[in-house]
């Protein structure tokens, strides 16, 4: 495969259903080609697939399920997302990043601002309106993270390579 690889954190089933419903409701339908997700790495080289799979397997066996929280609703300019706070998930990502040194694009060389995008690529006034509505009733809460997943990116829907569950 010549398509780049994306690494995501996987949500628990109830959180995935919730985030997907919001995304279906608010993301432009013609651009909503993937499920709601938490991106950890945007573009890894496909010729490193064996190494990537090995590292994902190792790290998910070494770490327990990370604690994570939805902390607030954030405005992305032309979209809206839920911010995720998780020192544990960032530590896991850093462990992966150190093992993948030399394979990372500049965007992936810095720690991400963890989030779940539920709206993007809309007019800013529409994003501001949704942000106001969602912020009004938002209460911070735990978010379940169950594992990590790898996907091929081809410009449209992702092709799933596999997923790895955290221990315990």
Secondary structure, 3 states (H helix, E strand, C coil): CCCEEEEEEEECHHHHHHHHHHHHHHCCHHHCCCCCCEEEEEEECHHHHHHHHHHHHHHHHHCECCCCEEEEEEECCCCEEEEEECHHHHHHHHHHHHHCCCCCCHHHHCCCCCEEEEECCCCHHHHHHHHHHHHHHCCCEECCEEEEEEEEECCCCCEEEEEEECEC
